[in-house]
Amino acid sequence: MIALLLFSYQASSEIYKWVDDKANTLFTYDVEKSSIGRRDYKALRGTSVPIIIIGKKRMNGFTAARFDNLYKKQLQLEAAAAHPDT
């Protein structure tokens, strides 16, 4: 699974820790300091931070419960794709 996290410095510490503990691959970009972060934020038509992408799902803002729900669903999709006969 790949997660993309776009954030600003003020919101980063708690969210980053939560996401980093769970995601196998994590790309993080500070939209205030990174040209890639600004580009992706603009391409995603961001209006607030963080923007978190898990699989094909997008999460605007952060709540631990919503993140856990999206993460769990993505793991189930990946498991089903890895073992289509079960």
Phi, psi and omega in degrees: 000143177242131176243139176245128180236118174251129187213169168249161187304319185300326185264001195283320194297307182293315182294313181302315180300314182298311183290316183297328179294339187250320187283137177285322179234125184227125173249124181239141179220130174277118184291344179271334187244343187249130177294325176294317178299315178296318180298312181294321178300316179293316180297327179274003182055047181295142175237347177205169177235154001277160166248125181238127178250125177235112186062240178256006182261145181243137177238121176261127186081183183217128163225139183299320182295316179293318178301312181300321179296312179296319180297315180298316178297321179294319177298320178295318177298316180293321178295318179295321179292327180286334182227070186293342183273355183261000000 
